[in-house]
Amino acid sequence: MRLDRYARATMPIALLLTLLDTASAQPTKFSEAPMLAEQVKAGKLPPVEKRLPADPLVVPVVERTGQYGGVWRRAFLGPADANNYVRVVYDALVRFSPDGAKIEPKIAAGWESSKDFRVWTIKLRQGAKWSDGAPFTADDIVFWYHDVLLNKDLVPAIPSWMRNADGTTATVEKVSPTAVRWTYKQPNTLLLTALANQDGGDRTYAAFLPAHYRRSSTRPTPRRKTSTRSSVRRASRPGRSSSRRATRRPRIPSVPRWPHGRRRRA
């Protein structure tokens, strides 16, 4: 399965972050993945410092540092177990800690809430990118909100975590290129828990979608009024995480840590 050069670069970057110990301050120098060093040397790929955001997620070493590359095989229970791999490599704005005791930053760098928990501001990582190298910004979350969540053809019923007590929909707005504000009519202390589960698995839409891809690929004409709707469906079908969509449809930008492949039949 072919992925573009940025998607292929994502796999070793993730392993790189795993190798870095966070006992000290945020690292300022990163090692290049061996399998990408030649591409960087040839000018086909930006150096690792140019591919990482300003404050990349650094995963602490638990037992020992790992190795670049390799194959991870997992057993699936059957066709209904489609989200098997998502449970260990899912991509969401925030995530549960390895021991499940708390919620930690993931794609997002952090968050702030009002004292009454009605307003939440999710802060993104400066310089984060999609697999095609395009910036990952607040526009990608706002696009999900306006063009997918509020589109009754795509989402007939607003999920409970995005509803106010009176049944209306909570608002999501762009504060800056790296900040998005969620506003509820009543206190919502479980927003982070909900966001930790919004990665596009279990037949849902991720709470972020590649707005730049959608805008550039949509060319509505008077004779095809459904072009926008159909292209949104192609770019973000429920039940497929960004990583899985990158595997089956390499052209669609994603934010996977590494590509997932399927064994070819003999």
N, C-alpha and C positions, 0 to 999 in steps of 0.2 A: 504494500500500500504506500503510495507516494505522498509525501507531505512537502510543503514549501520549505524554503531554507530557514525561515524563522521558527516554524513549527518543529523542525528537526533540531534546531538549536535549543529548544526549550528543555528537552530531556536531560542533557548534561548539565544545564544550569541548575535544574532542580537538585541533581545529585551534588553539585558543587555546594549549594546552600546547605545540604545535609551534612557536608563534611566540615562546615565551619562551626567552631565552638563559640557559644555566646556567653561564656563565662566572663569575657572581657567586653570592652566597648564595641559598638558597631564596627565591623571591619572596613577598612578603606582600600584594601587591595584584594583582588580576586584572582584565582588561578584559572587559566584557560583549560577547557576540557580537551584531552588529547585528541579525540576524534574530530574536533573542530579547529584545532590549531593550524592545520594546513589550509583550510578554507579562509581563515583569518589572514594568514600569511600571503595568500594569493589575492586578497582583496575581495573575495566573494562574500564575506560575512564580516560585520563590524566586530571589533574586539569586545570581550566580555563586559568591559566597563560601559560600553555604549549600548549594550543589550539589556542591562539591568536598570531598574528604577533607582531613584536617588536613595531610597531607604528599603532595600530588598528584604524580604522575609528571610531570616536566618534561623534554621532549625537546630537546636542544640544536639550535640552528640550524646547518646544515651549509653551505649556500651562501647562501640568502636566506630571509626569512620568506615564508610563503605567504599565501593569501587564504581568507576564509570562503566556504563553499558551493562550488558547481560540480559537475560530473559527471566521474567517472573511468571510462573505458571500457577494458575488458580483453578480449583475445581468448582464447577457450577452445578447447582441442583437440578437444572432443567431449563426449558424455554422461559418459564416465568421468573427465573432468577437473573433477568437481564441487567440489573443494576449491581451485580456482584462486585465488579471492580470499583464502582463508584464509592463503595463503603470505605475503601482504604485510600483512594486517590481522588476524592471529589474536590471540585473547585467551586467555592462559594465566597461571598464577600468576607464572611467570618467563619470560623470553624470551632468545633468542640476540641478541647485539649485531648491529648492521647489517653489520659485517664478518665475523660468525661466529666471532670470536676468543674470546669469553667469554659467560657467562650473566649477565643483568642482571635486577633487579627489574622486575616488570610490575604485575599486579594486586596481588601481594604487595609489601610494603615492603622485605623483606629476610629473612635467615635466619641460623641459627646451627647448628653441628654439634658433636657431642662429639669428643674427640680421636681416638677410634677409628672415627669416622664411622658408628657404629651408630644414633645418635639425631640426628634433625634437627628443628629447630623453625622452622616457617615463620611469619613475622610479617606480619600483614595491615595495611592502611592504616586508621587510625582515621577513621571517618566516611565510608568508601566506601559506595556505594549501588548497588542494582540499578536497572534502567530504570524501575521503578515507584516508586522513592523509598525502598524498604525497605532497611534496613542490610545490607551484605554482611559477614558475620561468620564465625567459626569453625564455627558451626552448619551453614553451607552446605557445608563440606568434610566434616564429620562425617556429615551426611546422605548425601552421595555414598558414603561409606565403608560405613556400616551398611545403608542402604536400597537401594543400587544395586550396589556392588562385591560385597558379601557375599550378594546375592540371586541364587541360582543360576538363577532363571528369566530374569533379565536378563543376568547374566554367568556363563555356564556354566563358564568356565575363568578363573581369576585370571591376569591378565597377568604376564609374567615380572618386570617392574619392581616389582611389589607382592608378590613371593614371596621367602621366605627360602630359604637353600640346602637346607633339609630339605623344602621343598615347602609349608610352612605359609605363612599369609598374614601379612605385616607388619601391625603395629597402627598405627592412627591415632586420636589422642585430642585432645580439646579441653583446652588449657591455660588459656586466657582467651578473652574475646570476640574478641581479635585475634591469637591465637596457637594453632597446631596442631602437635602433635608426631607425627612418624613414627618408629617404632622397629623396627629389624631385628635379627636374631640374629647377623648377621655384618656387617662393614664394607660400606657401600654408598656408594661415591664418585660414583656416577652418578645419584643421585636428582634433582638439579637438572636434569640433561640430560633425564631422563624427564618431569619436570614441565613443562619447556619445550614438550613435545609433547602435553600433555594439555589440549587446548582443545576437544575434542568433534568434531574432524575425523577423516577416514579411518575412519568407522564405529566410533568409540570414544565413550566418555562423557567429558565434561570432569570434572576432579577437583574440581568445585564445582557445585552445583545449588541452585536457589532453594528452600530448606527451608520458608520461610514460605508460599510459593505452594502447595507440596505439602501442607502440613499443613492449610491453610485450604480447599483444594479436595477433600480426601479425607474422605468421610463414610462409613466402612465400616458395613455393616448385616449382621445375621446371615444374610440371604438372599442377600447379594452379597459373599461372602468374597474375591472377586478384585478388589474395587474399588480397593484400595490398589495392587495390581500394575498394573492397567490404567492408573491415573492417573499412576503413575510413568513408565510407558512413554510416555504422551502428553507429559509434561513434559520428558523427556530421552531422545529417541530417538537411538541411535548413528548417527554419520555426519552429524549436523547440528550445527554449531557454534552457540553461543549467539546469534551475530549472525544466522545463517540462520533459526533458530527464531523470532527476533523478527520477521523479515520474513514468514514464512509463517503464524505464529500470534502475532499482536501481543499477545495477552493474557498470554503466558508471559514473565515477567521475564528480562532478559538483561543482558549487560555489553558491548554493542558500542560501538565508537567512532563509527560512523555507520551509518545504515540502508542496506541494500542493496535496490535495486529491480530489477524486471524490465520490459522494454519490453512494452507491451500490443500485442496483435495488432490490426491495422486491421480 
